[in-house]
Amino acid sequence: MYDFDVELPKSVADAVAALGREEAQALGGGQTLIPTLKQRLASPSVLVALSGIGELKGVCMDGGALVIGGATTHATVAREAAAHYPGLADLASHIGDPAVRNRGTIGGSLANNDPAACYPAAALGSGATIKTNTREIPADDYFQGMFTTALQEGEIITSVSFPVPQASNYQKFLQPASRFALVGVFVAKYADDVRVAVTGASNDGVFRWSEAEKALSSDFSAKAVDGLSVSAENMIADLHGTAAYRAHIVGVMTKRAVAAAR
């Protein structure tokens, strides 16, 4: 590790001011950033820790939406969202291992937008709204590709608002060592439609499977997905699985998610 300064702001305003320093980087739970620093893949001179900002933590209902503070840990989401949004809580309960769940944050995960992370599928599959210190961004506009989001420099995720569906489920075909998703599918049924979001599979990061959404909106059953498939053209291919394999698993995980949600 190399030398750097650490800022410990107590408010969002203080954090925004600290991020204005040259080569400053926001630090959430550190589950991605700290290993990145150790490998010298990034070398900011200032880390602005967000974990001490009370206004960025917590889980609460606001009308028909579940609102989660950006610095809320996965373990807290798993525990406190269970009564309101069980599909989301179950997803959070299977992220990484206990150490990751007790340090990693929802805001950090969404800001990093790892192509195999779980929360992007939940946010996109729920039609969530990502709220920052300056604006509100619909999930459909927020995710812009692998490790790429609509966040601007110095912008902080303050909370995420999830419309609560009638039924939901997340199925993850995980890579055993990292516990990241080789393919993960989040399905959420609302009064007027069904949303299906896929993570881990595409070179473009998380995406919606519109063909499955249309079929499931007419018939919310696993058999509605029979005969449907996603193209393997832009799927990730690596030592864990070919592009065609991932495309096939998308269909399998979608059917499992629908069956479990029902």
C-alpha positions in Angstrom: 0.0 0.0 0.0 1.1 3.6 -0.6 0.7 6.8 1.4 -2.6 8.7 1.1 -4.8 11.0 3.2 -8.2 9.9 4.7 -11.0 12.4 5.2 -13.8 11.4 7.7 -16.7 13.8 6.9 -19.8 13.8 9.1 -22.2 15.1 6.6 -22.9 14.9 2.9 -22.0 18.5 2.4 -18.6 17.9 4.1 -18.1 14.8 1.9 -18.8 16.8 -1.3 -16.4 19.5 -0.2 -13.7 16.9 0.5 -14.2 15.2 -2.9 -13.3 18.6 -4.4 -9.7 18.0 -3.4 -7.3 17.0 -6.2 -7.2 13.2 -6.8 -9.9 12.5 -4.1 -11.9 9.3 -4.3 -15.0 8.3 -2.3 -14.7 5.3 -0.1 -17.8 3.3 0.8 -17.3 -0.2 2.3 -14.0 -0.6 0.5 -14.7 -4.1 -0.8 -13.6 -3.1 -4.3 -11.6 0.0 -3.8 -9.1 -1.3 -1.2 -8.1 -4.3 -3.3 -7.8 -2.0 -6.3 -5.4 0.2 -4.4 -3.3 -2.7 -3.3 -2.9 -3.8 -6.9 -2.0 -0.2 -7.9 -4.9 -0.2 -10.4 -5.8 3.2 -8.9 -3.8 5.6 -6.7 -5.9 8.5 -5.4 -4.1 10.8 -2.9 -7.2 11.3 -0.8 -9.9 8.8 0.3 -13.2 10.3 1.5 -14.8 7.8 3.8 -18.6 7.8 3.7 -19.2 5.2 6.4 -19.4 7.8 9.2 -22.2 9.9 7.7 -25.4 9.0 9.6 -27.7 10.6 7.1 -26.5 8.0 4.5 -27.6 5.0 6.5 -30.9 3.3 7.2 -33.9 1.5 5.7 -37.4 2.9 5.7 -40.7 2.8 3.8 -41.9 5.9 2.0 -45.3 5.4 0.5 -45.0 2.3 -1.7 -41.2 2.4 -1.9 -38.4 1.1 0.2 -35.7 3.7 0.7 -32.2 2.6 1.6 -29.4 5.0 2.5 -26.3 4.8 0.3 -24.0 3.9 3.1 -26.2 1.1 4.4 -24.5 -2.3 4.5 -25.7 -5.4 2.8 -26.2 -7.1 6.2 -28.5 -4.3 7.3 -30.5 -4.5 4.1 -30.9 -8.2 4.5 -32.1 -7.7 8.0 -34.3 -4.6 7.8 -35.8 -5.0 4.3 -37.1 -8.5 4.9 -40.5 -7.4 6.2 -41.1 -5.0 3.3 -39.2 -6.3 0.2 -38.2 -10.0 0.9 -36.8 -10.5 -2.6 -34.4 -7.7 -2.2 -33.5 -8.7 1.4 -32.8 -12.3 0.2 -30.5 -11.0 -2.5 -28.5 -8.9 0.0 -28.2 -11.9 2.4 -26.3 -13.9 -0.3 -23.8 -11.2 -1.4 -20.2 -12.4 -0.7 -19.6 -13.7 2.8 -20.3 -12.3 6.3 -17.3 -10.0 6.2 -18.3 -8.5 2.9 -21.9 -8.2 3.9 -21.0 -6.3 7.1 -18.7 -3.8 5.3 -19.9 -3.5 1.7 -22.6 -0.9 1.0 -25.4 -0.6 -1.5 -24.2 2.8 -2.6 -20.7 1.5 -3.2 -21.9 -1.4 -5.2 -24.1 0.7 -7.4 -21.4 3.4 -7.9 -18.9 0.7 -8.9 -21.4 -1.1 -11.2 -19.4 -4.3 -11.4 -20.8 -6.4 -14.3 -21.3 -9.3 -12.0 -22.6 -7.5 -8.9 -26.0 -8.3 -7.5 -27.5 -4.9 -6.6 -27.5 -3.6 -10.2 -30.0 -6.3 -11.1 -32.2 -5.5 -8.1 -32.2 -1.7 -8.9 -32.8 -2.2 -12.6 -35.3 -5.0 -12.0 -37.2 -2.9 -9.6 -37.2 0.3 -11.6 -35.4 1.9 -8.7 -34.5 5.6 -8.5 -30.8 6.4 -7.5 -30.8 9.6 -5.5 -27.6 11.6 -5.3 -26.6 14.9 -3.6 -27.7 16.8 -6.7 -30.5 14.8 -8.5 -32.6 11.7 -9.0 -31.7 9.2 -11.7 -34.0 6.4 -12.9 -32.3 3.0 -13.0 -33.0 2.7 -16.7 -30.8 5.8 -17.2 -28.3 5.1 -14.5 -26.5 2.0 -15.8 -24.5 2.8 -18.9 -22.2 -0.2 -19.4 -19.5 -2.2 -17.6 -18.2 -0.2 -14.6 -20.0 2.8 -16.1 -22.8 4.9 -14.6 -24.5 8.2 -15.0 -22.7 9.5 -11.9 -20.6 12.6 -12.4 -17.3 13.4 -10.7 -17.9 14.2 -7.0 -21.5 13.0 -7.1 -22.5 10.8 -4.1 -25.3 8.2 -3.9 -27.4 9.3 -0.9 -30.2 6.8 -1.2 -31.9 4.3 -3.4 -35.7 4.1 -3.7 -37.2 0.7 -4.6 -40.8 0.5 -5.6 -42.1 -2.6 -3.8 -43.5 -5.3 -6.2 -46.3 -7.8 -5.7 -43.8 -10.6 -6.0 -40.0 -10.9 -6.7 -37.1 -13.2 -6.6 -33.4 -13.2 -7.4 -31.6 -16.3 -8.6 -27.8 -16.4 -8.8 -25.6 -18.9 -10.5 -22.4 -18.0 -8.6 -18.7 -18.5 -9.1 -17.8 -20.4 -6.0 -14.5 -18.7 -5.2 -15.6 -15.0 -5.6 -19.3 -15.5 -5.0 -20.0 -13.1 -7.8 -22.7 -14.0 -10.2 -21.8 -15.9 -13.4 -25.4 -15.1 -14.2 -27.9 -13.5 -11.9 -31.6 -12.8 -12.7 -33.9 -10.5 -10.7 -37.6 -10.8 -11.5 -40.2 -8.3 -10.1 -43.9 -8.4 -10.7 -45.9 -5.2 -10.5 -49.6 -4.5 -11.0 -49.1 -3.4 -14.6 -45.9 -5.2 -15.8 -43.0 -7.5 -15.0 -39.3 -6.5 -15.0 -36.5 -8.9 -15.6 -32.9 -7.7 -15.0 -29.8 -9.8 -15.8 -26.3 -9.4 -14.2 -23.1 -11.3 -14.7 -23.7 -12.3 -18.3 -23.2 -9.4 -20.7 -20.1 -7.4 -21.7 -22.4 -4.3 -21.4 -23.1 -5.0 -17.8 -26.6 -5.4 -16.3 -29.5 -5.3 -18.8 -33.2 -5.9 -19.0 -34.5 -8.9 -20.9 -37.5 -7.3 -22.6 -38.7 -10.4 -24.5 -39.1 -12.2 -21.2 -40.8 -9.2 -19.6 -43.4 -9.1 -22.3 -44.2 -12.8 -22.0 -44.3 -12.7 -18.2 -46.5 -9.7 -18.1 -49.1 -11.8 -20.0 -48.5 -15.0 -18.0 -46.5 -14.8 -14.8 -45.3 -18.4 -14.9 -42.1 -20.2 -15.6 -43.6 -21.9 -18.7 -44.1 -18.4 -20.3 -40.3 -18.3 -20.8 -40.2 -21.6 -22.7 -38.9 -21.1 -26.2 -37.3 -17.7 -25.3 -33.6 -17.1 -25.4 -31.2 -14.2 -25.2 -28.5 -13.8 -27.9 -25.0 -15.0 -27.1 -23.5 -12.4 -29.3 -22.4 -10.0 -26.6 -22.2 -12.4 -23.6 -19.1 -12.6 -21.5 -16.9 -15.6 -22.4 -14.1 -16.6 -20.0 -12.6 -19.6 -18.2 -15.8 -20.0 -16.2 -18.2 -20.3 -19.2 -18.7 -19.6 -22.8 -21.0 -16.9 -24.2 -23.5 -19.5 -25.3 -23.4 -21.1 -21.8 -24.2 -17.8 -20.1 -27.0 -17.1 -22.6 -28.5 -20.5 -21.7 -28.2 -19.9 -18.0 -30.1 -16.6 -18.3 -33.2 -18.6 -19.3 -32.7 -21.2 -16.6 -32.3 -18.6 -13.8 -35.2 -16.6 -15.1 -37.5 -19.6 -14.9 -36.2 -20.4 -11.4 -36.8 -16.8 -10.2 -40.4 -16.8 -11.6 -41.1 -20.1 -10.0 -39.7 -19.0 -6.6 -41.5 -15.6 -6.8 -44.8 -17.4 -7.3 
